[in-house]
């Protein structure tokens, strides 16, 4: 459980009046231990930790004093993190003791330097990473979890390695979280627009443009879930149809290294369950989260464009008002005062340059030009031959299109009639319809919602006068009595 004896008061530093200073110190510690510029060759000793926390406490001194004044009028949880009247050195030492006592930090022996070093506990690192990621929102790079999911599935198919399949499962989960984060980001921008509608939101809009160039542009093009959707489907289908020995090897590895999947799965096979879950998450991202992201982005762009347009109109009105004000002031003045005002106005508008358009450059189209343009833009008429060719093309396409449901009903009736498993090589192939049914029956049964139908690939081959390939055995599991 999370609240073990050493973590009973884990959240206490975040519940008092000094929580802002605590979060700043935790964020600085994470940047030093696990950030991009972290020095992994040297452990963090007590002196180094104190030197790291001291500047953070000094920068937060004004915020800390303001919080102490506000706490007099608010009912905040009393804490003894930083004693009253403590200087910066004493405050940093008190914060260090608090983080150690409440389970955020832990000590370990540095064998190289023969000193005691400090590091985050597992729980402390997880929460510190969240604080650090929130503060560095604009510095995040674009996500590639869609492409990573596809690559991991290809690696699992190529290497028959369960670790690659688990990586693909994790990436598929992150695809939805990435899209959800994008939706939340645009909804937050819209809320900020509504709160700051009286001011032109240039800062937020420029931040959006910068993040769109770095992250959302690739997320909607190169890393689009729609672009990789079919490829992921194809790889999952090939993993479903692995040979029996390879499929069993993957199943054994998954049951050994992913015991959580064995507990969460529905059905007898962990491999089949994990592949189905990956496909479901990708489909959910395509059909739900991806449209939500595009809609949220569109709403933000419409609101931002409306507010910017209103700001430009107001600014233009203020400019015209300035001219009216100058004219009225000039009319009220007289003599030397009027001359002085006109000289100042003339000096202000002297850099302006006025250019008039040549009326000869504007020419209306003649009647013949208009008729020519209308002729060019007229839609061509569809001939009888074109309609006949389109009808023949549709007929040829429909001739080879068979319903998977009809095939499943046919094979289910055949299984009930024979009351034993059916091999693909034993199905009749007397007519064209029979041949097309046989070529599509494996795919139809695998995509059916009836869990009782199972397909197993056989080591033998299927040869006939129409096609050659692997032979399969189709079986219906009977319900237990």
Phi, psi and omega in degrees: 000159182290317185273072174278171184304328181274000180229027181294327182247037186298320184268003182299321178297339182266001184254356183256187184285347179259020185296329179297318179292322179297315180296319178297320179292319179296320179294319178294322178295318180294321178298322180285322186271325188226005180283181181298329181259023181292143178260096182280350180277349182226124179285160183269111179270179182294319179295317178296323179293319178293320178294331179285321183281333185299312178296326179295318179293322179296318179293331182267008183298316181294320178295321180296317179295321178296322179293324178294323177292320179291331182293340179293333181255004182234151179266085177260157178295128179290137178220161179241036181294308182240117181296153179295135180078010181284144177277184184296320181295316180292325179294317179294322177294321179294320178295321178298315179296323180294315181294326176289318185291323187264009170092016176274322180240159175216160181254155175208161183276126176269104184291330181290313181265355181056043178227172176269127181248166184237147176206167177287145165288170181297315178293320179297322180293321181296315181286325178295324178296324178295315178298320181292319181292322179295320182290333183254046185298315184282350183265001181287147176269167182289150182274147178231035185290332178295310179295323179295322177298316179296315181295322179293322177295319176298321178294321178295323178289323183283318186261349186051056184238126182290332179297321177295323179292322177293322175299317178299321178297316179296317179297322179296324176294322182287337177300312180295320179294323177297313180294321178296322178295322177295319177298314178298323180297314181289325176294324176293322177296320178295317178298320179294324177298317182293326179285329183249034184295335180287344179241144179291120187279063183293320183297313179295324180290320178292325175296320178296317180297321179293317180289327178296319180294324185272330190235301189289331179299315178286328181293334179263354181237275186295323182255026181292138179294329179293326182291322184262002186298309183292323178297320178294320177300315183296317180295320179296321178296321178291326176291327176297326185260026176298156175297156189300318182291320178291319178297320179292324177296317176297320180298316180294318179296318180296318179294337181273317187257347181233067181291336176297327178290325178296330180279329184268344188292159174239108185124184185270339187250123175290323179298311180297319180296316182292319178296319178295321180293320177299315180295322179295319180292320177295318178295320178296322177295322181288316188272340185241298189287321181296313174298325178296320179296314180295319179295317179297320177296319180295318179298316179297317180296320179294315179295316181296317179297322179295316182291320178296320179296318177296321179295319179294322178295318178295321179294321176296322177294322177296324178295315178295326178294327178296320177296316179297321179294320179296320179295316180295321178294321178296323180292327182284332182274169178204157176069226185293326180295320178294319178297319180295319179295318180294325177295320179294319178294319178297320178294329181286324184260006181299321180292347182289147181232130182250128177234137180254142179282143179283119179300336180291342180283347179260118180228133177281151178290144176283168181297321180294322178294321179294319179295322179295316179296321179294324179292320182292321184275357180291141181287137179291149179277140180276124181277169179294321179296322180293319178294322179294319179295320178294321179294320178296321180295317178294322179294319178295322179292320181287337182295332182253012179260115180244146179280129177296326180296319179296321180294319180295317178299320181294315182289328177294320177294323179294321179293320178294324181291316182277332180060036176198163180300152181243134173267146180298328181289344181266353180287146181292146178224049184276327183243170178297321178297320177298317181296316179295321176299316181295323181288340184249357189291323182295315179296320181294318181291320179294328179272000181285154179277351180283108182289347182284337179277128180231148179237131180232130179283134181259153178290340181282164182251156179251124180231130170209185185284350183257320183201167178223145180178196180283148177265147182230155175242127181251132185221148176247124178280134180273144179291138179294138180279000000 
